[in-house]
């Protein structure tokens, strides 16, 4: 289908080259005019980034205040909790005995347990994931075991830890290990299995050793999957350590929550809830940023 282009008499009288040059010159002029008319600040971006979280936080505080009013004082109000939080964090690292320590020491002890249990899980889970994903025989061998043990609640393993290790602290670390190892094993194995077959075919043609296949092909390709497993494992570990410390006692944020409940100090319990949430949010944000450094989007032609 041929389309006809109609010009005014003045345009027909001018050479075609002049018309083309004038039309090309009009494009930058229009762009310049649009730039002049554009606002100096992206208010829409500010609205989308800042206002929704602020409204969500305001809604939470409003519901909290309403519940506090209807509970006749059994639930402290946001203002009362804020004053208690200021008092708690005025000296977060005091020590008045083994069972009376500041919130800072409790958080650090919980993070230490998470780091130890998570570190042991990474040392075992990541290599196991590579082996299970790389060798079909090992995958068929261990997949039923993983499917059987992964749904078990981590706290169900706590009595086994107490029986074997004869101590609350190693039992809590054992529980963190159990809940952290499965996401790393599964995600790493899935990453290995999703490596393009062309990569492995090239490795066979070049007769690369298993070590070179691991370091030059598998590890760079599997790294985003592995980091996703690490992020899931850390989030799960931080959830589980609070419950484990409630049962085992000692120093830790979970024990602090349970101890404050025994003292009927609801204000400190709510403060602890926010502390747990903020620490978990920081861990999640840090690992998302770390994973983003090694995640590359495919370039679409």
VENLINGI-V294761 format. One record per residue. N is the residue number from 1. D_CENTER is the distance of its C-alpha to the mean C-alpha in Angstrom with 2 decimals. Layout:
[[N	D_CENTER] [N	D_CENTER]]
This chain:
[[1	55.60] [2	56.89] [3	56.02] [4	58.58] [5	57.81] [6	60.28] [7	61.04] [8	63.15] [9	66.61] [10	65.44] [11	62.61] [12	65.00] [13	67.34] [14	64.74] [15	63.83] [16	60.70] [17	59.25] [18	59.50] [19	57.76] [20	54.83] [21	54.45] [22	54.58] [23	51.87] [24	49.57] [25	50.24] [26	49.31] [27	45.67] [28	44.75] [29	46.72] [30	44.71] [31	41.41] [32	42.72] [33	43.76] [34	40.34] [35	38.75] [36	41.23] [37	40.53] [38	36.71] [39	35.28] [40	34.34] [41	30.92] [42	28.27] [43	28.52] [44	26.89] [45	23.69] [46	23.87] [47	24.48] [48	21.51] [49	19.01] [50	20.48] [51	22.67] [52	20.45] [53	18.02] [54	21.23] [55	22.94] [56	20.20] [57	20.35] [58	24.13] [59	24.22] [60	22.37] [61	24.82] [62	27.71] [63	27.05] [64	26.58] [65	29.89] [66	31.62] [67	30.65] [68	31.82] [69	35.13] [70	35.73] [71	34.91] [72	37.86] [73	36.06] [74	34.23] [75	30.87] [76	30.74] [77	30.39] [78	27.71] [79	30.37] [80	31.25] [81	27.68] [82	27.23] [83	30.41] [84	29.31] [85	25.99] [86	28.15] [87	30.34] [88	27.59] [89	26.00] [90	29.47] [91	29.64] [92	26.32] [93	27.69] [94	31.04] [95	32.51] [96	35.26] [97	35.12] [98	32.86] [99	31.74] [100	31.80] [101	29.24] [102	27.18] [103	23.64] [104	22.57] [105	23.96] [106	22.32] [107	18.79] [108	19.60] [109	21.08] [110	18.11] [111	15.84] [112	18.67] [113	18.78] [114	15.10] [115	15.61] [116	18.81] [117	17.81] [118	14.67] [119	16.91] [120	19.61] [121	17.45] [122	16.34] [123	20.03] [124	21.12] [125	18.48] [126	17.97] [127	21.78] [128	22.44] [129	20.19] [130	22.18] [131	25.42] [132	24.78] [133	23.78] [134	26.60] [135	29.46] [136	30.30] [137	32.37] [138	29.54] [139	27.30] [140	30.09] [141	30.63] [142	27.19] [143	25.74] [144	27.90] [145	26.86] [146	23.13] [147	23.85] [148	25.92] [149	23.79] [150	20.21] [151	20.95] [152	22.47] [153	20.85] [154	19.71] [155	22.09] [156	24.91] [157	24.65] [158	25.13] [159	28.95] [160	29.17] [161	27.51] [162	29.95] [163	32.80] [164	32.06] [165	30.92] [166	33.13] [167	30.75] [168	27.99] [169	25.78] [170	25.79] [171	25.42] [172	22.16] [173	20.90] [174	22.21] [175	20.29] [176	16.95] [177	18.15] [178	19.02] [179	15.83] [180	13.74] [181	16.25] [182	16.26] [183	12.89] [184	13.73] [185	17.32] [186	16.88] [187	14.45] [188	16.58] [189	19.74] [190	18.87] [191	18.18] [192	21.54] [193	23.33] [194	22.25] [195	23.72] [196	26.65] [197	29.94] [198	31.66] [199	29.80] [200	31.02] [201	34.48] [202	34.79] [203	33.86] [204	36.62] [205	39.08] [206	38.48] [207	38.73] [208	35.62] [209	35.01] [210	32.10] [211	30.69] [212	30.89] [213	29.32] [214	26.34] [215	25.99] [216	27.15] [217	25.97] [218	23.45] [219	21.10] [220	20.60] [221	20.22] [222	17.86] [223	15.53] [224	13.00] [225	13.08] [226	12.92] [227	9.80] [228	8.11] [229	9.83] [230	8.83] [231	5.05] [232	6.68] [233	9.32] [234	8.01] [235	6.75] [236	10.15] [237	11.97] [238	11.38] [239	12.64] [240	15.51] [241	16.74] [242	17.85] [243	19.96] [244	21.26] [245	22.42] [246	24.19] [247	26.21] [248	26.88] [249	27.58] [250	27.83] [251	25.68] [252	22.08] [253	20.28] [254	20.90] [255	24.54] [256	24.82] [257	23.92] [258	26.49] [259	29.03] [260	28.87] [261	29.42] [262	32.46] [263	33.65] [264	33.09] [265	31.14] [266	28.98] [267	28.13] [268	26.38] [269	24.48] [270	23.10] [271	22.35] [272	20.47] [273	18.41] [274	17.35] [275	16.78] [276	14.49] [277	12.48] [278	12.49] [279	11.58] [280	8.55] [281	7.62] [282	8.60] [283	6.76] [284	3.21] [285	5.52] [286	7.31] [287	5.50] [288	5.07] [289	8.59] [290	9.63] [291	9.03] [292	10.81] [293	13.66] [294	14.48] [295	14.11] [296	17.51] [297	18.89] [298	22.27] [299	25.17] [300	27.26] [301	30.97]]
